[in-house]
Amino acid sequence: MVDELADPKDADAPAFHVVVPSLPGFGYSDKPATTGWGTEKIAAAWVELMGRLGYSTFLAHGGDWGGNITTVLAGRFPEHVLGIHTLFAEAPPGLSTDGLTAAERKWTEDTRDFWRHRAAYAKQQATRPQTIGYSLVDSPVGLLAWILDKFADWSDTEDSPFETISRDRILDDVTLYWLTRTGASAARIYYESHNSLDPELRVDVPSAISMYPRDIEKCPRPWAQERYRQIVRWRSPERGGHFPSLEVPEFFAKDLQEGFAAVLAAHR
């Protein structure tokens, strides 16, 4: 999350302050001791966190679960969220494919295929997170296989995730889960939040949205506009999958900065 965005070439621009919170149960955060830590509660916690840090208004960015939480932040707390940049636009359910382009229809077919044939991990964690959780904190090889499978399937590569992401970066990610023993606690967000996004939630703050070509879920713009009512920037990059900050880091950083610039320009 960002409280102010500056052009680094502009000496008179405001400071660029970045806050990167760690989701409860992940990485450097504590493991929740109670149930209920779904995306709605996490979004409220982020507002509280930013307030305690002295930021009453801020911008928010996210992908994957962070993208879901970013949507909740913008929809529930527009008085605090100036705007968002997200890689994970979620349309309301039940929309028709009538009027979509051929490319947009392909997006919906790819997403449907993912949930039917490649999302067993999510169904497992959404229904029986502790069953797999014990394995993820007991075996480093099991944890590596569980995580590497996602890097292999979700990155924009032909044969191996190591085509774009180094072994060291992936091992860093796995090691963080292993040393903090968060394989089980991280899985619980699926149980707490799977399919929990309010179908009536609307985002009225300025929104910048990027759909990377090999991401696991891609939302057509006509569908996204049913929830995100003020899209100020829409991009469909030529390269990148679910992990663009690792796969195409320079492009991702530029896209993020330009997206936030478009959001701030909407307030002028």
Number of C-alpha atoms within 10 A of each C-alpha: 19 20 19 18 19 16 14 11 7 8 9 9 12 12 13 12 12 14 13 9 14 13 21 20 23 22 22 14 13 14 18 14 9 6 10 15 20 19 25 20 12 19 23 15 15 18 19 14 15 19 14 10 10 10 15 15 19 22 24 26 25 18 18 17 16 21 20 23 27 30 32 23 26 26 20 17 17 16 12 17 23 23 31 29 31 24 27 28 29 22 21 18 10 8 10 8 14 7 9 15 12 9 10 18 16 14 20 17 13 17 17 14 14 14 14 10 8 14 12 12 14 16 14 16 22 19 14 15 23 18 12 18 20 13 16 25 19 14 12 16 11 14 20 18 14 17 17 17 11 14 20 16 19 17 27 24 19 9 10 13 21 16 14 15 19 13 12 10 12 18 14 12 15 20 16 16 25 19 12 16 19 22 28 23 23 20 23 27 23 22 22 19 17 17 10 13 18 12 13 11 17 19 24 15 23 26 30 27 25 22 24 22 18 22 23 23 24 24 21 20 18 16 20 18 18 17 21 27 14 17 23 20 17 14 14 12 15 10 16 25 24 24 21 23 15 17 22 16 13 11 15 18 13 10 18 20 16 17 25 27 17 19 24 19 11 16 10 5
